[in-house]
Amino acid sequence: MNPSPPISLLFLLLLPCIFMVSDAQSKHAHHPPQFSPQDTDDALSFSHYEERCPHFEEIVHKKVNQWFKKDYTLAAALIRLHFHDCSVRGCDASILLKHGGSERAAKASESLRGFNVIDDIKVEVEKKCPRTVSCADILTAAARDATVMVGGPFWEVPYGRRDGRVSLAKEADVVPMGRENVTYLIEFFQARGLNLLDLVILSGSHTIGRSTCGSLQSRLYNFTGTGKPDRTMNPKYLNYLRRKCRWASEHVDLDGTTPKKFDSTYYTNLQKKMGLLSTDQLLYSDSRTAPLVAAMASQPTLFYQQFAVSMTNLGNVQVLTGDDEGEIRNNCNYVNR
């Protein structure tokens, strides 16, 4: 049975989200239309660096573009790095801290990439505006520009985040790794002030990016300890993945249809039982999330617009803003002396 409700119900369900987005034109010539969500953290400001570091966003855009031209996969890596950061202690750049026992050293962080991009941006920003711009703001802006690079929406980012001084590997283990159930995902997002729609939309970032084949082994060969593959997976897709993933260290695209294009095909893939990770596919089999998946699959523009809203919501999670709450790191890898 199709789990989707009637279209009229979907419209009522999504109506509040549609009006959260404005279609104002970007003030930056190199960006597509921007979307400025109405709700931002009160302590953050769109004009935070206008006088303190007026070329900040220009530097971020230039550096992300340079790295993207060398390796397009860094776009998805930066978005994921931002998600991991905001998921633990909020968006405070704690994922960037490099020491024994930090989040960065956790098993859940083994496949994270993009640290060198943030370091490169920080060096350039420090030359222009010493001790002014936080690593948390740099990572948030880089994730936005990375989204734009792959054809996603532009949105205004409010700034003023400060960098945290604490980073613990054990706290990073709570970040979803692709095997959790939907209830866990919903509770994980709610604990960070994010809702059901944010869960479905931010999962849509899997329209780009890759996963290691090691993350799929149980689905392909021994799902839930049965000694058999996950029978809910499209048989042709299953056979393709088995051929592609002969080694756990190999990589496979999260979107098996249009892997290099930012679009809503991720959701139509779920309808075809072609979700790569079990956390992806479960979104279409759970009655709480399936209607939203169906809506995004049938209304690509809605996904495009709402992605800007949900990424803004993500960037506002538990931010540090007071002088006594955090610092402006001189080097993103280490706390200040």
HELIX and SHEET records of a PDB file:
HELIX    1   1 ILE A    7  ILE A   18  1                                  12    
HELIX    2   2 PHE A   56  LYS A   70  1                                  15    
HELIX    3   3 LEU A   74  SER A   87  1                                  14    
HELIX    4   4 SER A   94  LEU A   96  5                                   3    
HELIX    5   5 GLU A  103  ALA A  105  5                                   3    
HELIX    6   6 LYS A  107  SER A  109  5                                   3    
HELIX    7   7 PHE A  115  LYS A  128  1                                  14    
HELIX    8   8 CYS A  135  MET A  149  1                                  15    
HELIX    9   9 ALA A  169  ALA A  172  1                                   4    
HELIX   10  10 VAL A  182  GLN A  190  1                                   9    
HELIX   11  11 LEU A  196  SER A  203  1                                   8    
HELIX   12  12 GLY A  204  THR A  207  5                                   4    
HELIX   13  13 CYS A  213  LEU A  216  5                                   4    
HELIX   14  14 GLN A  217  TYR A  221  1                                   5    
HELIX   15  15 PHE A  223  GLY A  225  5                                   3    
HELIX   16  16 PRO A  235  LYS A  244  1                                  10    
HELIX   17  17 THR A  265  GLN A  271  1                                   7    
HELIX   18  18 SER A  278  SER A  285  1                                   8    
HELIX   19  19 ALA A  290  SER A  298  1                                   9    
HELIX   20  20 PRO A  300  GLY A  315  1                                  16    
SHEET    1   A 2 ARG A 210  THR A 212  0                                        
SHEET    2   A 2 HIS A 251  ASP A 253 -1                                        
END                                                                             
